[in-house]
């Protein structure tokens, strides 16, 4: 964060690509240096399909979820897959 503003997201993919694969020193590298920015968000009243479409368009696997412009949660491809799998079981 920059004050109260969310400036990016640090994911497992960021860690693998920008730290492990690049051979970066984890003792001196900051989150800011390897995070993905800006954080792409979706409003909480959007559908799962809307979120999935946005992820596909942006080639990302995580979205911030906002309520009135304020970050209230996160959703990932894994969350969507679990949701769809559970729907099929019902």
PDB file of N, CA, C and O in Angstrom:
ATOM      1  N   UNK A   1       0.833  -1.194   0.000  1.00  0.00           N
ATOM      2  CA  UNK A   1       0.000   0.000   0.000  1.00  0.00           C
ATOM      3  C   UNK A   1       0.871   1.248   0.000  1.00  0.00           C
ATOM      4  O   UNK A   1       2.019   1.239   0.445  1.00  0.00           O
ATOM      5  N   UNK A   2       0.296   2.292  -0.502  1.00  0.00           N
ATOM      6  CA  UNK A   2       0.929   3.600  -0.476  1.00  0.00           C
ATOM      7  C   UNK A   2      -0.013   4.477   0.341  1.00  0.00           C
ATOM      8  O   UNK A   2      -0.932   5.090  -0.202  1.00  0.00           O
ATOM      9  N   UNK A   3       0.224   4.532   1.656  1.00  0.00           N
ATOM     10  CA  UNK A   3      -0.778   5.137   2.529  1.00  0.00           C
ATOM     11  C   UNK A   3      -1.919   4.159   2.656  1.00  0.00           C
ATOM     12  O   UNK A   3      -1.750   3.078   3.221  1.00  0.00           O
ATOM     13  N   UNK A   4      -3.098   4.524   2.131  1.00  0.00           N
ATOM     14  CA  UNK A   4      -4.245   3.624   2.144  1.00  0.00           C
ATOM     15  C   UNK A   4      -4.562   3.071   0.761  1.00  0.00           C
ATOM     16  O   UNK A   4      -5.503   2.295   0.601  1.00  0.00           O
ATOM     17  N   UNK A   5      -3.783   3.467  -0.233  1.00  0.00           N
ATOM     18  CA  UNK A   5      -4.021   3.039  -1.607  1.00  0.00           C
ATOM     19  C   UNK A   5      -3.282   1.730  -1.897  1.00  0.00           C
ATOM     20  O   UNK A   5      -2.090   1.603  -1.620  1.00  0.00           O
ATOM     21  N   UNK A   6      -4.011   0.758  -2.460  1.00  0.00           N
ATOM     22  CA  UNK A   6      -3.407  -0.504  -2.867  1.00  0.00           C
ATOM     23  C   UNK A   6      -2.651  -0.244  -4.169  1.00  0.00           C
ATOM     24  O   UNK A   6      -3.226   0.259  -5.134  1.00  0.00           O
ATOM     25  N   UNK A   7      -1.374  -0.585  -4.195  1.00  0.00           N
ATOM     26  CA  UNK A   7      -0.554  -0.275  -5.366  1.00  0.00           C
ATOM     27  C   UNK A   7      -0.225  -1.496  -6.218  1.00  0.00           C
ATOM     28  O   UNK A   7       0.261  -1.343  -7.339  1.00  0.00           O
ATOM     29  N   UNK A   8      -0.475  -2.692  -5.721  1.00  0.00           N
ATOM     30  CA  UNK A   8      -0.175  -3.889  -6.495  1.00  0.00           C
ATOM     31  C   UNK A   8      -0.523  -5.140  -5.733  1.00  0.00           C
ATOM     32  O   UNK A   8      -1.112  -5.093  -4.653  1.00  0.00           O
ATOM     33  N   UNK A   9      -0.150  -6.259  -6.313  1.00  0.00           N
ATOM     34  CA  UNK A   9      -0.408  -7.564  -5.714  1.00  0.00           C
ATOM     35  C   UNK A   9       0.837  -8.432  -5.904  1.00  0.00           C
ATOM     36  O   UNK A   9       1.493  -8.380  -6.945  1.00  0.00           O
ATOM     37  N   UNK A  10       1.144  -9.217  -4.898  1.00  0.00           N
ATOM     38  CA  UNK A  10       2.277 -10.137  -4.965  1.00  0.00           C
ATOM     39  C   UNK A  10       1.714 -11.559  -4.934  1.00  0.00           C
ATOM     40  O   UNK A  10       1.144 -11.993  -3.933  1.00  0.00           O
ATOM     41  N   UNK A  11       1.883 -12.265  -6.034  1.00  0.00           N
ATOM     42  CA  UNK A  11       1.309 -13.606  -6.161  1.00  0.00           C
ATOM     43  C   UNK A  11       2.396 -14.672  -6.189  1.00  0.00           C
ATOM     44  O   UNK A  11       3.586 -14.370  -6.277  1.00  0.00           O
ATOM     45  N   UNK A  12       1.966 -15.904  -6.112  1.00  0.00           N
ATOM     46  CA  UNK A  12       2.911 -17.010  -6.216  1.00  0.00           C
ATOM     47  C   UNK A  12       3.624 -16.989  -7.565  1.00  0.00           C
ATOM     48  O   UNK A  12       4.809 -17.315  -7.646  1.00  0.00           O
ATOM     49  N   UNK A  13       2.922 -16.612  -8.607  1.00  0.00           N
ATOM     50  CA  UNK A  13       3.532 -16.527  -9.931  1.00  0.00           C
ATOM     51  C   UNK A  13       4.614 -15.449  -9.968  1.00  0.00           C
ATOM     52  O   UNK A  13       5.675 -15.651 -10.558  1.00  0.00           O
ATOM     53  N   UNK A  14       4.344 -14.303  -9.335  1.00  0.00           N
ATOM     54  CA  UNK A  14       5.361 -13.248  -9.246  1.00  0.00           C
ATOM     55  C   UNK A  14       6.617 -13.778  -8.571  1.00  0.00           C
ATOM     56  O   UNK A  14       7.733 -13.521  -9.022  1.00  0.00           O
ATOM     57  N   UNK A  15       6.427 -14.515  -7.491  1.00  0.00           N
ATOM     58  CA  UNK A  15       7.570 -15.053  -6.748  1.00  0.00           C
ATOM     59  C   UNK A  15       8.386 -16.008  -7.613  1.00  0.00           C
ATOM     60  O   UNK A  15       9.614 -15.926  -7.647  1.00  0.00           O
ATOM     61  N   UNK A  16       7.713 -16.898  -8.301  1.00  0.00           N
ATOM     62  CA  UNK A  16       8.420 -17.890  -9.118  1.00  0.00           C
ATOM     63  C   UNK A  16       9.143 -17.218 -10.282  1.00  0.00           C
ATOM     64  O   UNK A  16      10.324 -17.475 -10.518  1.00  0.00           O
ATOM     65  N   UNK A  17       8.434 -16.363 -11.002  1.00  0.00           N
ATOM     66  CA  UNK A  17       9.025 -15.744 -12.196  1.00  0.00           C
ATOM     67  C   UNK A  17      10.082 -14.694 -11.872  1.00  0.00           C
ATOM     68  O   UNK A  17      11.133 -14.645 -12.511  1.00  0.00           O
ATOM     69  N   UNK A  18       9.803 -13.860 -10.885  1.00  0.00           N
ATOM     70  CA  UNK A  18      10.664 -12.699 -10.656  1.00  0.00           C
ATOM     71  C   UNK A  18      11.693 -12.884  -9.551  1.00  0.00           C
ATOM     72  O   UNK A  18      12.574 -12.043  -9.375  1.00  0.00           O
ATOM     73  N   UNK A  19      11.586 -13.976  -8.808  1.00  0.00           N
ATOM     74  CA  UNK A  19      12.558 -14.228  -7.742  1.00  0.00           C
ATOM     75  C   UNK A  19      13.290 -15.538  -8.010  1.00  0.00           C
ATOM     76  O   UNK A  19      14.495 -15.543  -8.262  1.00  0.00           O
ATOM     77  N   UNK A  20      12.567 -16.634  -7.954  1.00  0.00           N
ATOM     78  CA  UNK A  20      13.192 -17.949  -8.075  1.00  0.00           C
ATOM     79  C   UNK A  20      13.855 -18.115  -9.444  1.00  0.00           C
ATOM     80  O   UNK A  20      15.050 -18.400  -9.518  1.00  0.00           O
ATOM     81  N   UNK A  21      13.094 -17.941 -10.523  1.00  0.00           N
ATOM     82  CA  UNK A  21      13.639 -18.142 -11.872  1.00  0.00           C
ATOM     83  C   UNK A  21      14.723 -17.128 -12.217  1.00  0.00           C
ATOM     84  O   UNK A  21      15.660 -17.432 -12.955  1.00  0.00           O
ATOM     85  N   UNK A  22      14.585 -15.915 -11.673  1.00  0.00           N
ATOM     86  CA  UNK A  22      15.558 -14.857 -11.981  1.00  0.00           C
ATOM     87  C   UNK A  22      16.781 -14.904 -11.072  1.00  0.00           C
ATOM     88  O   UNK A  22      17.753 -14.185 -11.305  1.00  0.00           O
ATOM     89  N   UNK A  23      16.741 -15.735 -10.047  1.00  0.00           N
ATOM     90  CA  UNK A  23      17.864 -15.848  -9.129  1.00  0.00           C
ATOM     91  C   UNK A  23      18.094 -14.591  -8.305  1.00  0.00           C
ATOM     92  O   UNK A  23      19.232 -14.240  -7.992  1.00  0.00           O
ATOM     93  N   UNK A  24      17.011 -13.920  -7.958  1.00  0.00           N
ATOM     94  CA  UNK A  24      17.087 -12.658  -7.208  1.00  0.00           C
ATOM     95  C   UNK A  24      17.340 -12.943  -5.727  1.00  0.00           C
ATOM     96  O   UNK A  24      16.869 -13.948  -5.194  1.00  0.00           O
ATOM     97  N   UNK A  25      18.075 -12.066  -5.075  1.00  0.00           N
ATOM     98  CA  UNK A  25      18.373 -12.188  -3.645  1.00  0.00           C
ATOM     99  C   UNK A  25      17.134 -11.833  -2.834  1.00  0.00           C
ATOM    100  O   UNK A  25      16.709 -10.678  -2.818  1.00  0.00           O
ATOM    101  N   UNK A  26      16.561 -12.814  -2.170  1.00  0.00           N
ATOM    102  CA  UNK A  26      15.332 -12.593  -1.398  1.00  0.00           C
ATOM    103  C   UNK A  26      15.566 -11.764  -0.139  1.00  0.00           C
ATOM    104  O   UNK A  26      14.615 -11.237   0.438  1.00  0.00           O
ATOM    105  N   UNK A  27      16.800 -11.645   0.286  1.00  0.00           N
ATOM    106  CA  UNK A  27      17.093 -10.858   1.482  1.00  0.00           C
ATOM    107  C   UNK A  27      17.091  -9.355   1.219  1.00  0.00           C
ATOM    108  O   UNK A  27      16.935  -8.554   2.141  1.00  0.00           O
ATOM    109  N   UNK A  28      17.265  -8.984  -0.038  1.00  0.00           N
ATOM    110  CA  UNK A  28      17.325  -7.550  -0.349  1.00  0.00           C
ATOM    111  C   UNK A  28      16.221  -7.079  -1.291  1.00  0.00           C
ATOM    112  O   UNK A  28      16.023  -5.876  -1.460  1.00  0.00           O
ATOM    113  N   UNK A  29      15.502  -8.015  -1.905  1.00  0.00           N
ATOM    114  CA  UNK A  29      14.443  -7.657  -2.846  1.00  0.00           C
ATOM    115  C   UNK A  29      13.174  -7.299  -2.089  1.00  0.00           C
ATOM    116  O   UNK A  29      12.774  -8.006  -1.164  1.00  0.00           O
ATOM    117  N   UNK A  30      12.544  -6.201  -2.485  1.00  0.00           N
ATOM    118  CA  UNK A  30      11.308  -5.761  -1.830  1.00  0.00           C
ATOM    119  C   UNK A  30      10.087  -6.253  -2.606  1.00  0.00           C
ATOM    120  O   UNK A  30      10.179  -6.598  -3.784  1.00  0.00           O
ATOM    121  N   UNK A  31       8.959  -6.276  -1.931  1.00  0.00           N
ATOM    122  CA  UNK A  31       7.702  -6.657  -2.574  1.00  0.00           C
ATOM    123  C   UNK A  31       7.405  -5.724  -3.745  1.00  0.00           C
ATOM    124  O   UNK A  31       6.924  -6.160  -4.791  1.00  0.00           O
ATOM    125  N   UNK A  32       7.693  -4.455  -3.562  1.00  0.00           N
ATOM    126  CA  UNK A  32       7.432  -3.470  -4.618  1.00  0.00           C
ATOM    127  C   UNK A  32       8.197  -3.800  -5.902  1.00  0.00           C
ATOM    128  O   UNK A  32       7.703  -3.546  -7.001  1.00  0.00           O
ATOM    129  N   UNK A  33       9.377  -4.355  -5.768  1.00  0.00           N
ATOM    130  CA  UNK A  33      10.202  -4.669  -6.932  1.00  0.00           C
ATOM    131  C   UNK A  33       9.667  -5.833  -7.754  1.00  0.00           C
ATOM    132  O   UNK A  33       9.956  -5.930  -8.947  1.00  0.00           O
ATOM    133  N   UNK A  34       8.895  -6.713  -7.137  1.00  0.00           N
ATOM    134  CA  UNK A  34       8.448  -7.906  -7.862  1.00  0.00           C
ATOM    135  C   UNK A  34       6.928  -8.024  -8.000  1.00  0.00           C
ATOM    136  O   UNK A  34       6.443  -8.941  -8.663  1.00  0.00           O
ATOM    137  N   UNK A  35       6.184  -7.125  -7.395  1.00  0.00           N
ATOM    138  CA  UNK A  35       4.720  -7.207  -7.443  1.00  0.00           C
ATOM    139  C   UNK A  35       4.197  -6.897  -8.845  1.00  0.00           C
ATOM    140  O   UNK A  35       4.882  -6.286  -9.666  1.00  0.00           O
ATOM    141  N   UNK A  36       2.972  -7.333  -9.091  1.00  0.00           N
ATOM    142  CA  UNK A  36       2.258  -6.961 -10.303  1.00  0.00           C
ATOM    143  C   UNK A  36       1.448  -5.723  -9.986  1.00  0.00           C
ATOM    144  O   UNK A  36       0.760  -5.668  -8.966  1.00  0.00           O
ATOM    145  N   UNK A  37       1.526  -4.736 -10.850  1.00  0.00           N
ATOM    146  CA  UNK A  37       0.814  -3.484 -10.617  1.00  0.00           C
ATOM    147  C   UNK A  37       0.302  -2.944 -11.944  1.00  0.00           C
ATOM    148  O   UNK A  37       0.943  -3.111 -12.981  1.00  0.00           O
ATOM    149  N   UNK A  38      -0.846  -2.301 -11.904  1.00  0.00           N
ATOM    150  CA  UNK A  38      -1.700  -2.085 -10.742  1.00  0.00           C
ATOM    151  C   UNK A  38      -2.561  -3.313 -10.463  1.00  0.00           C
ATOM    152  O   UNK A  38      -2.653  -4.218 -11.292  1.00  0.00           O
ATOM    153  N   UNK A  39      -3.182  -3.336  -9.305  1.00  0.00           N
ATOM    154  CA  UNK A  39      -4.115  -4.400  -8.955  1.00  0.00           C
ATOM    155  C   UNK A  39      -5.386  -4.209  -9.779  1.00  0.00           C
ATOM    156  O   UNK A  39      -6.029  -3.161  -9.712  1.00  0.00           O
ATOM    157  N   UNK A  40      -5.741  -5.228 -10.553  1.00  0.00           N
ATOM    158  CA  UNK A  40      -6.978  -5.192 -11.336  1.00  0.00           C
ATOM    159  C   UNK A  40      -8.109  -5.609 -10.409  1.00  0.00           C
ATOM    160  O   UNK A  40      -7.979  -6.578  -9.660  1.00  0.00           O
ATOM    161  N   UNK A  41      -9.220  -4.878 -10.458  1.00  0.00           N
ATOM    162  CA  UNK A  41     -10.325  -5.142  -9.543  1.00  0.00           C
ATOM    163  C   UNK A  41     -11.648  -5.336 -10.278  1.00  0.00           C
ATOM    164  O   UNK A  41     -11.808  -4.966 -11.441  1.00  0.00           O
ATOM    165  N   UNK A  42     -12.574  -5.925  -9.557  1.00  0.00           N
ATOM    166  CA  UNK A  42     -13.941  -6.113 -10.033  1.00  0.00           C
ATOM    167  C   UNK A  42     -14.865  -5.741  -8.869  1.00  0.00           C
ATOM    168  O   UNK A  42     -14.577  -6.062  -7.716  1.00  0.00           O
ATOM    169  N   UNK A  43     -15.965  -5.070  -9.174  1.00  0.00           N
ATOM    170  CA  UNK A  43     -16.930  -4.722  -8.129  1.00  0.00           C
ATOM    171  C   UNK A  43     -17.636  -5.986  -7.641  1.00  0.00           C
ATOM    172  O   UNK A  43     -17.852  -6.918  -8.415  1.00  0.00           O
ATOM    173  N   UNK A  44     -17.989  -6.013  -6.377  1.00  0.00           N
ATOM    174  CA  UNK A  44     -18.559  -7.207  -5.756  1.00  0.00           C
ATOM    175  C   UNK A  44     -19.888  -7.651  -6.359  1.00  0.00           C
ATOM    176  O   UNK A  44     -20.266  -8.814  -6.216  1.00  0.00           O
ATOM    177  N   UNK A  45     -20.603  -6.753  -7.029  1.00  0.00           N
ATOM    178  CA  UNK A  45     -21.897  -7.121  -7.600  1.00  0.00           C
ATOM    179  C   UNK A  45     -21.797  -7.705  -9.004  1.00  0.00           C
ATOM    180  O   UNK A  45     -22.816  -8.019  -9.618  1.00  0.00           O
ATOM    181  N   UNK A  46     -20.579  -7.852  -9.516  1.00  0.00           N
ATOM    182  CA  UNK A  46     -20.390  -8.464 -10.834  1.00  0.00           C
ATOM    183  C   UNK A  46     -20.489  -9.977 -10.705  1.00  0.00           C
ATOM    184  O   UNK A  46     -20.278 -10.533  -9.627  1.00  0.00           O
ATOM    185  N   UNK A  47     -20.810 -10.633 -11.806  1.00  0.00           N
ATOM    186  CA  UNK A  47     -20.981 -12.084 -11.787  1.00  0.00           C
ATOM    187  C   UNK A  47     -19.634 -12.805 -11.840  1.00  0.00           C
ATOM    188  O   UNK A  47     -18.594 -12.211 -12.127  1.00  0.00           O
ATOM    189  N   UNK A  48     -19.692 -14.088 -11.556  1.00  0.00           N
ATOM    190  CA  UNK A  48     -18.503 -14.939 -11.673  1.00  0.00           C
ATOM    191  C   UNK A  48     -18.020 -14.923 -13.119  1.00  0.00           C
ATOM    192  O   UNK A  48     -16.814 -14.914 -13.369  1.00  0.00           O
ATOM    193  N   UNK A  49     -18.945 -14.921 -14.067  1.00  0.00           N
ATOM    194  CA  UNK A  49     -18.571 -14.861 -15.479  1.00  0.00           C
ATOM    195  C   UNK A  49     -17.855 -13.547 -15.792  1.00  0.00           C
ATOM    196  O   UNK A  49     -16.873 -13.540 -16.534  1.00  0.00           O
ATOM    197  N   UNK A  50     -18.342 -12.432 -15.228  1.00  0.00           N
ATOM    198  CA  UNK A  50     -17.671 -11.142 -15.424  1.00  0.00           C
ATOM    199  C   UNK A  50     -16.230 -11.200 -14.916  1.00  0.00           C
ATOM    200  O   UNK A  50     -15.304 -10.750 -15.591  1.00  0.00           O
ATOM    201  N   UNK A  51     -16.056 -11.754 -13.728  1.00  0.00           N
ATOM    202  CA  UNK A  51     -14.716 -11.852 -13.129  1.00  0.00           C
ATOM    203  C   UNK A  51     -13.815 -12.747 -13.982  1.00  0.00           C
ATOM    204  O   UNK A  51     -12.659 -12.410 -14.238  1.00  0.00           O
ATOM    205  N   UNK A  52     -14.343 -13.869 -14.411  1.00  0.00           N
ATOM    206  CA  UNK A  52     -13.585 -14.809 -15.236  1.00  0.00           C
ATOM    207  C   UNK A  52     -13.186 -14.163 -16.563  1.00  0.00           C
ATOM    208  O   UNK A  52     -12.047 -14.304 -17.008  1.00  0.00           O
ATOM    209  N   UNK A  53     -14.121 -13.459 -17.189  1.00  0.00           N
ATOM    210  CA  UNK A  53     -13.839 -12.774 -18.454  1.00  0.00           C
ATOM    211  C   UNK A  53     -12.744 -11.729 -18.277  1.00  0.00           C
ATOM    212  O   UNK A  53     -11.853 -11.615 -19.119  1.00  0.00           O
ATOM    213  N   UNK A  54     -12.804 -10.966 -17.188  1.00  0.00           N
ATOM    214  CA  UNK A  54     -11.799  -9.941 -16.925  1.00  0.00           C
ATOM    215  C   UNK A  54     -10.419 -10.564 -16.737  1.00  0.00           C
ATOM    216  O   UNK A  54      -9.422 -10.055 -17.249  1.00  0.00           O
ATOM    217  N   UNK A  55     -10.373 -11.671 -15.995  1.00  0.00           N
ATOM    218  CA  UNK A  55      -9.098 -12.371 -15.816  1.00  0.00           C
ATOM    219  C   UNK A  55      -8.540 -12.831 -17.159  1.00  0.00           C
ATOM    220  O   UNK A  55      -7.344 -12.692 -17.417  1.00  0.00           O
ATOM    221  N   UNK A  56      -9.393 -13.371 -18.004  1.00  0.00           N
ATOM    222  CA  UNK A  56      -8.944 -13.850 -19.312  1.00  0.00           C
ATOM    223  C   UNK A  56      -8.450 -12.686 -20.179  1.00  0.00           C
ATOM    224  O   UNK A  56      -7.416 -12.796 -20.838  1.00  0.00           O
ATOM    225  N   UNK A  57      -9.178 -11.593 -20.177  1.00  0.00           N
ATOM    226  CA  UNK A  57      -8.795 -10.420 -20.981  1.00  0.00           C
ATOM    227  C   UNK A  57      -7.449  -9.856 -20.543  1.00  0.00           C
ATOM    228  O   UNK A  57      -6.637  -9.453 -21.377  1.00  0.00           O
ATOM    229  N   UNK A  58      -7.215  -9.828 -19.229  1.00  0.00           N
ATOM    230  CA  UNK A  58      -5.994  -9.232 -18.685  1.00  0.00           C
ATOM    231  C   UNK A  58      -4.857 -10.239 -18.512  1.00  0.00           C
ATOM    232  O   UNK A  58      -3.741  -9.869 -18.148  1.00  0.00           O
ATOM    233  N   UNK A  59      -5.151 -11.526 -18.777  1.00  0.00           N
ATOM    234  CA  UNK A  59      -4.154 -12.595 -18.615  1.00  0.00           C
ATOM    235  C   UNK A  59      -3.619 -12.633 -17.178  1.00  0.00           C
ATOM    236  O   UNK A  59      -2.410 -12.677 -16.950  1.00  0.00           O
ATOM    237  N   UNK A  60      -4.543 -12.615 -16.225  1.00  0.00           N
ATOM    238  CA  UNK A  60      -4.186 -12.658 -14.811  1.00  0.00           C
ATOM    239  C   UNK A  60      -4.968 -13.758 -14.115  1.00  0.00           C
ATOM    240  O   UNK A  60      -5.938 -14.283 -14.661  1.00  0.00           O
ATOM    241  N   UNK A  61      -4.537 -14.107 -12.896  1.00  0.00           N
ATOM    242  CA  UNK A  61      -5.190 -15.189 -12.150  1.00  0.00           C
ATOM    243  C   UNK A  61      -5.808 -14.727 -10.842  1.00  0.00           C
ATOM    244  O   UNK A  61      -6.424 -15.524 -10.134  1.00  0.00           O
ATOM    245  N   UNK A  62      -5.653 -13.440 -10.510  1.00  0.00           N
ATOM    246  CA  UNK A  62      -6.197 -12.899  -9.268  1.00  0.00           C
ATOM    247  C   UNK A  62      -6.819 -11.533  -9.526  1.00  0.00           C
ATOM    248  O   UNK A  62      -6.311 -10.749 -10.328  1.00  0.00           O
ATOM    249  N   UNK A  63      -7.925 -11.257  -8.836  1.00  0.00           N
ATOM    250  CA  UNK A  63      -8.593  -9.960  -8.917  1.00  0.00           C
ATOM    251  C   UNK A  63      -8.874  -9.461  -7.512  1.00  0.00           C
ATOM    252  O   UNK A  63      -9.215 -10.240  -6.622  1.00  0.00           O
ATOM    253  N   UNK A  64      -8.731  -8.168  -7.318  1.00  0.00           N
ATOM    254  CA  UNK A  64      -9.227  -7.565  -6.098  1.00  0.00           C
ATOM    255  C   UNK A  64     -10.731  -7.394  -6.243  1.00  0.00           C
ATOM    256  O   UNK A  64     -11.219  -7.114  -7.338  1.00  0.00           O
ATOM    257  N   UNK A  65     -11.460  -7.554  -5.171  1.00  0.00           N
ATOM    258  CA  UNK A  65     -12.906  -7.343  -5.177  1.00  0.00           C
ATOM    259  C   UNK A  65     -13.179  -6.069  -4.394  1.00  0.00           C
ATOM    260  O   UNK A  65     -12.728  -5.913  -3.259  1.00  0.00           O
ATOM    261  N   UNK A  66     -13.923  -5.163  -5.012  1.00  0.00           N
ATOM    262  CA  UNK A  66     -14.185  -3.875  -4.384  1.00  0.00           C
ATOM    263  C   UNK A  66     -15.660  -3.668  -4.107  1.00  0.00           C
ATOM    264  O   UNK A  66     -16.533  -4.247  -4.754  1.00  0.00           O
ATOM    265  N   UNK A  67     -15.904  -2.820  -3.122  1.00  0.00           N
ATOM    266  CA  UNK A  67     -17.257  -2.396  -2.768  1.00  0.00           C
ATOM    267  C   UNK A  67     -17.186  -0.879  -2.671  1.00  0.00           C
ATOM    268  O   UNK A  67     -16.557  -0.335  -1.763  1.00  0.00           O
ATOM    269  N   UNK A  68     -17.831  -0.204  -3.606  1.00  0.00           N
ATOM    270  CA  UNK A  68     -17.772   1.245  -3.615  1.00  0.00           C
ATOM    271  C   UNK A  68     -16.359   1.777  -3.762  1.00  0.00           C
ATOM    272  O   UNK A  68     -16.023   2.827  -3.213  1.00  0.00           O
ATOM    273  N   UNK A  69     -15.529   1.052  -4.505  1.00  0.00           N
ATOM    274  CA  UNK A  69     -14.153   1.473  -4.726  1.00  0.00           C
ATOM    275  C   UNK A  69     -13.169   1.059  -3.644  1.00  0.00           C
ATOM    276  O   UNK A  69     -11.966   1.282  -3.787  1.00  0.00           O
ATOM    277  N   UNK A  70     -13.661   0.459  -2.562  1.00  0.00           N
ATOM    278  CA  UNK A  70     -12.791   0.015  -1.469  1.00  0.00           C
ATOM    279  C   UNK A  70     -12.538  -1.485  -1.588  1.00  0.00           C
ATOM    280  O   UNK A  70     -13.470  -2.259  -1.802  1.00  0.00           O
ATOM    281  N   UNK A  71     -11.273  -1.897  -1.449  1.00  0.00           N
ATOM    282  CA  UNK A  71     -10.927  -3.313  -1.529  1.00  0.00           C
ATOM    283  C   UNK A  71     -11.524  -4.069  -0.354  1.00  0.00           C
ATOM    284  O   UNK A  71     -11.280  -3.728   0.804  1.00  0.00           O
ATOM    285  N   UNK A  72     -12.316  -5.111  -0.662  1.00  0.00           N
ATOM    286  CA  UNK A  72     -12.949  -5.903   0.387  1.00  0.00           C
ATOM    287  C   UNK A  72     -12.594  -7.389   0.310  1.00  0.00           C
ATOM    288  O   UNK A  72     -12.965  -8.169   1.188  1.00  0.00           O
ATOM    289  N   UNK A  73     -11.868  -7.775  -0.754  1.00  0.00           N
ATOM    290  CA  UNK A  73     -11.512  -9.181  -0.872  1.00  0.00           C
ATOM    291  C   UNK A  73     -10.713  -9.458  -2.124  1.00  0.00           C
ATOM    292  O   UNK A  73     -10.360  -8.555  -2.883  1.00  0.00           O
ATOM    293  N   UNK A  74     -10.440 -10.735  -2.316  1.00  0.00           N
ATOM    294  CA  UNK A  74      -9.689 -11.202  -3.482  1.00  0.00           C
ATOM    295  C   UNK A  74     -10.407 -12.423  -4.041  1.00  0.00           C
ATOM    296  O   UNK A  74     -11.048 -13.173  -3.304  1.00  0.00           O
ATOM    297  N   UNK A  75     -10.292 -12.611  -5.345  1.00  0.00           N
ATOM    298  CA  UNK A  75     -10.817 -13.814  -5.986  1.00  0.00           C
ATOM    299  C   UNK A  75      -9.758 -14.304  -6.965  1.00  0.00           C
ATOM    300  O   UNK A  75      -9.075 -13.509  -7.612  1.00  0.00           O
ATOM    301  N   UNK A  76      -9.634 -15.613  -7.061  1.00  0.00           N
ATOM    302  CA  UNK A  76      -8.619 -16.197  -7.937  1.00  0.00           C
ATOM    303  C   UNK A  76      -9.268 -17.202  -8.884  1.00  0.00           C
ATOM    304  O   UNK A  76     -10.421 -17.596  -8.711  1.00  0.00           O
ATOM    305  N   UNK A  77      -8.504 -17.597  -9.877  1.00  0.00           N
ATOM    306  CA  UNK A  77      -8.958 -18.639 -10.793  1.00  0.00           C
ATOM    307  C   UNK A  77      -9.303 -19.892  -9.998  1.00  0.00           C
ATOM    308  O   UNK A  77     -10.289 -20.567 -10.293  1.00  0.00           O
ATOM    309  N   UNK A  78      -8.502 -20.198  -9.004  1.00  0.00           N
ATOM    310  CA  UNK A  78      -8.747 -21.376  -8.164  1.00  0.00           C
ATOM    311  C   UNK A  78     -10.103 -21.261  -7.453  1.00  0.00           C
ATOM    312  O   UNK A  78     -10.832 -22.248  -7.349  1.00  0.00           O
ATOM    313  N   UNK A  79     -10.441 -20.060  -6.964  1.00  0.00           N
ATOM    314  CA  UNK A  79     -11.743 -19.842  -6.324  1.00  0.00           C
ATOM    315  C   UNK A  79     -12.885 -20.099  -7.301  1.00  0.00           C
ATOM    316  O   UNK A  79     -13.881 -20.733  -6.954  1.00  0.00           O
ATOM    317  N   UNK A  80     -12.732 -19.604  -8.512  1.00  0.00           N
ATOM    318  CA  UNK A  80     -13.785 -19.776  -9.526  1.00  0.00           C
ATOM    319  C   UNK A  80     -13.942 -21.240  -9.894  1.00  0.00           C
ATOM    320  O   UNK A  80     -15.064 -21.727 -10.030  1.00  0.00           O
ATOM    321  N   UNK A  81     -12.834 -21.947 -10.056  1.00  0.00           N
ATOM    322  CA  UNK A  81     -12.904 -23.375 -10.370  1.00  0.00           C
ATOM    323  C   UNK A  81     -13.583 -24.167  -9.253  1.00  0.00           C
ATOM    324  O   UNK A  81     -14.385 -25.061  -9.521  1.00  0.00           O
ATOM    325  N   UNK A  82     -13.262 -23.840  -8.012  1.00  0.00           N
ATOM    326  CA  UNK A  82     -13.894 -24.518  -6.873  1.00  0.00           C
ATOM    327  C   UNK A  82     -15.393 -24.242  -6.852  1.00  0.00           C
ATOM    328  O   UNK A  82     -16.194 -25.144  -6.603  1.00  0.00           O
ATOM    329  N   UNK A  83     -15.766 -22.997  -7.115  1.00  0.00           N
ATOM    330  CA  UNK A  83     -17.180 -22.622  -7.159  1.00  0.00           C
ATOM    331  C   UNK A  83     -17.911 -23.409  -8.235  1.00  0.00           C
ATOM    332  O   UNK A  83     -18.985 -23.956  -7.983  1.00  0.00           O
ATOM    333  N   UNK A  84     -17.342 -23.470  -9.429  1.00  0.00           N
ATOM    334  CA  UNK A  84     -17.983 -24.182 -10.540  1.00  0.00           C
ATOM    335  C   UNK A  84     -18.046 -25.679 -10.283  1.00  0.00           C
ATOM    336  O   UNK A  84     -19.031 -26.327 -10.640  1.00  0.00           O
ATOM    337  N   UNK A  85     -17.012 -26.236  -9.671  1.00  0.00           N
ATOM    338  CA  UNK A  85     -17.004 -27.655  -9.337  1.00  0.00           C
ATOM    339  C   UNK A  85     -18.107 -27.968  -8.336  1.00  0.00           C
ATOM    340  O   UNK A  85     -18.804 -28.974  -8.469  1.00  0.00           O
ATOM    341  N   UNK A  86     -18.268 -27.106  -7.333  1.00  0.00           N
ATOM    342  CA  UNK A  86     -19.319 -27.317  -6.335  1.00  0.00           C
ATOM    343  C   UNK A  86     -20.708 -27.159  -6.941  1.00  0.00           C
ATOM    344  O   UNK A  86     -21.640 -27.850  -6.529  1.00  0.00           O
ATOM    345  N   UNK A  87     -20.861 -26.270  -7.904  1.00  0.00           N
ATOM    346  CA  UNK A  87     -22.154 -26.113  -8.587  1.00  0.00           C
ATOM    347  C   UNK A  87     -22.538 -27.396  -9.306  1.00  0.00           C
ATOM    348  O   UNK A  87     -23.695 -27.816  -9.288  1.00  0.00           O
ATOM    349  N   UNK A  88     -21.552 -28.006  -9.936  1.00  0.00           N
ATOM    350  CA  UNK A  88     -21.808 -29.247 -10.683  1.00  0.00           C
ATOM    351  C   UNK A  88     -22.238 -30.382  -9.773  1.00  0.00           C
ATOM    352  O   UNK A  88     -23.006 -31.251 -10.185  1.00  0.00           O
ATOM    353  N   UNK A  89     -21.748 -30.385  -8.533  1.00  0.00           N
ATOM    354  CA  UNK A  89     -22.062 -31.454  -7.589  1.00  0.00           C
ATOM    355  C   UNK A  89     -23.477 -31.346  -7.041  1.00  0.00           C
ATOM    356  O   UNK A  89     -24.023 -32.324  -6.530  1.00  0.00           O
ATOM    357  N   UNK A  90     -24.070 -30.167  -7.143  1.00  0.00           N
ATOM    358  CA  UNK A  90     -25.412 -29.958  -6.573  1.00  0.00           C
ATOM    359  C   UNK A  90     -26.504 -30.477  -7.457  1.00  0.00           C
ATOM    360  O   UNK A  90     -27.681 -30.372  -7.112  1.00  0.00           O
TER     361      UNK A  90
END
